[in-house]
């Protein structure tokens, strides 16, 4: 089984333009993320895929592997599918470009789902974390997921799922953490499918996989990534790196 990691790296960012090229402890964020992915030793290969000449040059000049995205894409899956179409791979792991402090345990959980699936029943793997705060549960910016007894995703929503008609039942709510591992075949197929109504309504690309009958298996984690979305996040990351230089 050949496993590769792909790091989508867009230059534009509404909240923090050019954030991936900002300095973090003497290296750009995207370079630090790339090197951290390589250092996990979990992957047969690691690539950055970008729409930016500047990001392309940054990775290339430091000896990394980078692919230029040719087309504009509506979703991360489409962008990754284009990048890996001609690559030899069985499993493709999407590593977030703005999370330089990679949690190896989370990536091992995703890869482990496929290693424990000898009949190739699972098409995607992703992560979820328990949430108990009702403000977060009701927040439409926090994507929720419900699963069956085998940890296969039943649905993802910005709404509260399941609806708490009886709060005494004691349902555990889960937030979806948008890190994915794909079978390459499912990823390529995704890029050929027209969007259906559930995805269009919720604006959640993972629903396209469910609408077309693909199986998404979830792994539970309490180790959340440290994303850099704002200047404040970057300053916090710098302080963290000063305190723990081996991160």
C-alpha positions as CSV (number, residue, x, y, z in Angstrom):
1,X,0.0,0.0,0.0
2,X,1.6,3.3,-1.1
3,X,0.6,6.2,1.1
4,X,1.3,9.8,0.1
5,X,0.6,13.1,1.8
6,X,-0.6,16.2,-0.1
7,X,-0.5,19.7,1.4
8,X,-2.8,22.1,-0.4
9,X,-1.3,25.6,-0.2
10,X,-3.3,28.5,-1.5
11,X,-1.7,32.0,-1.5
12,X,-4.9,33.9,-1.0
13,X,-6.6,34.0,2.4
14,X,-9.5,36.2,3.3
15,X,-8.6,36.6,7.0
16,X,-4.8,36.4,6.6
17,X,-3.4,37.0,3.1
18,X,-0.1,35.2,2.3
19,X,-0.1,33.5,5.7
20,X,1.7,30.4,4.5
21,X,4.8,32.5,3.6
22,X,4.9,34.2,7.0
23,X,8.0,33.5,9.2
24,X,7.6,31.1,12.1
25,X,10.9,30.4,13.9
26,X,13.1,31.1,10.9
27,X,11.1,29.1,8.4
28,X,7.9,29.9,6.5
29,X,4.8,28.2,7.7
30,X,4.4,26.1,4.6
31,X,8.0,25.0,4.7
32,X,7.7,24.0,8.4
33,X,4.5,22.1,7.6
34,X,6.1,20.3,4.7
35,X,9.2,19.3,6.7
36,X,7.0,18.2,9.7
37,X,5.0,15.9,7.4
38,X,8.2,14.4,6.0
39,X,9.6,13.9,9.5
40,X,6.6,11.8,10.6
41,X,8.1,9.0,8.4
42,X,4.5,7.8,7.8
43,X,4.5,8.6,4.0
44,X,6.1,7.2,0.9
45,X,6.1,10.7,-0.5
46,X,5.0,14.2,0.5
47,X,4.0,17.0,-1.9
48,X,2.8,20.5,-1.7
49,X,0.1,21.5,-4.3
50,X,-0.2,25.2,-4.8
51,X,-1.7,27.9,-7.1
52,X,1.1,30.3,-6.2
53,X,4.5,30.9,-7.9
54,X,5.8,32.2,-4.6
55,X,4.9,29.1,-2.6
56,X,6.1,26.9,-5.4
57,X,9.5,28.6,-5.4
58,X,9.7,28.5,-1.6
59,X,9.3,24.7,-1.4
60,X,11.4,24.0,-4.5
61,X,14.4,26.0,-3.3
62,X,14.5,24.1,0.0
63,X,14.5,20.7,-1.8
64,X,10.9,19.9,-1.3
65,X,8.4,18.4,-3.8
66,X,5.8,20.7,-5.1
67,X,3.1,20.6,-7.8
68,X,1.5,23.6,-9.5
69,X,-2.3,23.5,-9.6
70,X,-3.4,24.2,-13.1
71,X,-7.1,24.9,-12.8
72,X,-9.3,26.8,-10.4
73,X,-11.2,24.5,-8.0
74,X,-14.3,24.7,-5.9
75,X,-13.1,22.3,-3.2
76,X,-10.0,20.9,-1.6
77,X,-10.8,17.4,-2.9
78,X,-10.9,18.7,-6.5
79,X,-7.5,20.4,-6.1
80,X,-5.9,17.3,-4.6
81,X,-7.5,15.1,-7.2
82,X,-5.9,17.1,-10.0
83,X,-2.5,17.0,-8.3
84,X,-2.4,13.2,-7.8
85,X,-4.2,12.1,-10.9
86,X,-0.9,10.8,-12.5
87,X,0.8,9.8,-9.3
88,X,1.2,6.2,-8.1
89,X,-0.6,6.0,-4.8
90,X,-3.2,3.9,-3.0
91,X,-4.0,6.3,-0.1
92,X,-3.8,10.1,-0.2
93,X,-3.6,12.0,3.1
94,X,-4.6,15.7,3.1
95,X,-2.3,17.6,5.4
96,X,-3.4,21.1,6.3
97,X,-0.9,23.7,5.1
98,X,-1.6,26.1,8.0
99,X,-1.0,23.6,10.7
100,X,2.8,23.3,11.1
101,X,2.6,21.4,14.4
102,X,1.5,18.1,12.9
103,X,0.0,15.6,15.3
104,X,1.5,12.3,14.2
105,X,-1.0,10.3,16.3
106,X,-3.9,11.7,14.3
107,X,-2.3,10.8,11.0
108,X,-1.6,7.3,12.3
109,X,-5.2,6.9,13.2
110,X,-6.3,7.8,9.6
111,X,-3.8,5.5,8.0
112,X,-4.7,2.7,10.4
113,X,-8.3,2.7,9.2
114,X,-7.1,1.6,5.8
115,X,-4.6,-0.9,7.1
116,X,-7.4,-2.5,9.1
117,X,-9.6,-2.7,6.0
118,X,-8.4,-5.6,4.0
119,X,-11.5,-5.8,1.9
120,X,-11.2,-2.1,0.8
121,X,-14.7,-1.2,2.1
122,X,-13.7,2.3,3.4
123,X,-13.3,5.1,0.9
124,X,-12.3,7.9,3.2
125,X,-11.1,8.4,6.7
126,X,-11.5,11.5,8.8
127,X,-11.5,12.7,12.4
128,X,-14.0,13.9,15.0
129,X,-13.8,15.2,18.5
130,X,-16.4,15.2,21.3
131,X,-18.1,18.5,22.0
132,X,-20.3,19.3,25.1
133,X,-20.6,23.1,24.9
134,X,-24.0,23.9,23.6
135,X,-22.8,27.2,22.2
136,X,-20.5,25.2,19.9
137,X,-23.0,22.5,19.2
138,X,-25.5,25.2,18.0
139,X,-22.9,27.2,16.1
140,X,-23.3,26.7,12.3
141,X,-19.6,27.3,11.8
142,X,-18.9,24.1,13.8
143,X,-19.6,21.1,11.6
144,X,-21.1,18.2,13.3
145,X,-21.0,14.5,12.4
146,X,-23.1,11.5,13.4
147,X,-21.9,7.9,13.0
148,X,-23.2,4.4,13.1
149,X,-22.0,1.6,15.4
150,X,-19.0,0.9,13.1
151,X,-17.9,4.6,13.2
152,X,-19.1,5.1,9.6
153,X,-20.4,8.6,9.0
154,X,-24.1,8.9,8.6
155,X,-24.3,12.6,8.0
156,X,-22.4,15.9,8.4
157,X,-24.3,19.1,9.2
158,X,-24.0,22.7,10.3
159,X,-27.2,22.1,12.2
160,X,-27.5,20.3,15.5
161,X,-27.5,16.6,14.8
162,X,-29.2,14.6,16.2
163,X,-31.9,17.1,17.2
164,X,-32.2,17.1,21.0
165,X,-35.9,16.5,21.4
166,X,-35.0,14.6,24.6
167,X,-31.8,15.9,26.2
168,X,-32.0,13.3,28.9
169,X,-30.9,10.6,26.5
170,X,-27.3,11.7,26.9
171,X,-26.3,11.9,23.3
172,X,-22.6,12.6,22.7
173,X,-22.1,15.3,20.0
174,X,-19.1,15.3,17.8
175,X,-17.3,18.0,15.8
176,X,-15.9,17.1,12.5
177,X,-12.2,17.8,12.1
178,X,-11.5,18.4,8.4
179,X,-8.5,16.2,7.9
180,X,-9.0,13.4,5.4
181,X,-7.3,10.4,4.0
182,X,-8.7,9.1,0.7
183,X,-8.5,6.0,-1.4
184,X,-7.1,7.5,-4.6
185,X,-9.9,6.0,-6.6
186,X,-12.6,7.7,-4.5
187,X,-10.8,11.0,-4.8
188,X,-10.6,10.8,-8.6
189,X,-14.2,9.8,-8.8
190,X,-15.2,12.8,-6.7
191,X,-13.8,15.2,-9.2
192,X,-16.0,13.8,-11.9
193,X,-19.3,13.9,-10.0
194,X,-21.7,16.8,-10.3
195,X,-22.6,18.5,-7.0
196,X,-25.9,17.3,-5.5
197,X,-28.4,19.1,-3.3
198,X,-27.1,18.2,0.2
199,X,-23.6,19.5,-0.6
200,X,-25.1,22.6,-2.2
201,X,-27.3,23.3,0.7
202,X,-24.8,22.7,3.6
203,X,-21.7,23.8,1.6
204,X,-19.9,20.7,2.9
205,X,-17.9,18.8,0.2
206,X,-17.8,15.6,2.3
207,X,-21.6,15.2,1.7
208,X,-20.9,14.6,-2.0
209,X,-19.1,11.4,-1.1
210,X,-22.1,10.2,1.0
211,X,-24.6,11.2,-1.6
212,X,-22.7,9.0,-4.1
213,X,-22.6,6.1,-1.7
214,X,-19.0,6.3,-0.5
215,X,-18.1,5.2,3.0
216,X,-16.4,7.6,5.4
217,X,-15.0,6.1,8.6
218,X,-14.3,8.4,11.5
219,X,-11.7,8.2,14.2
220,X,-12.1,9.9,17.5
221,X,-9.4,12.3,18.7
222,X,-8.8,14.8,21.4
223,X,-5.6,16.2,19.9
224,X,-6.7,19.2,17.9
225,X,-4.4,20.9,15.4
226,X,-3.1,24.4,15.9
227,X,-4.2,26.3,12.8
228,X,-2.8,29.7,11.8
229,X,-5.7,31.8,10.5
230,X,-4.9,35.2,11.9
231,X,-2.0,37.4,13.0
232,X,-2.9,36.5,16.6
233,X,-2.6,32.8,15.8
234,X,0.8,33.4,14.3
235,X,2.0,35.2,17.4
236,X,0.7,32.4,19.6
237,X,2.5,29.8,17.4
238,X,5.8,31.8,17.8
239,X,5.5,31.7,21.5
240,X,4.7,28.0,21.5
241,X,7.8,27.3,19.3
242,X,10.0,29.4,21.7
243,X,8.8,27.3,24.6
244,X,8.9,24.0,22.8
245,X,11.6,24.3,20.0
246,X,11.4,20.6,19.0
247,X,7.8,20.9,17.9
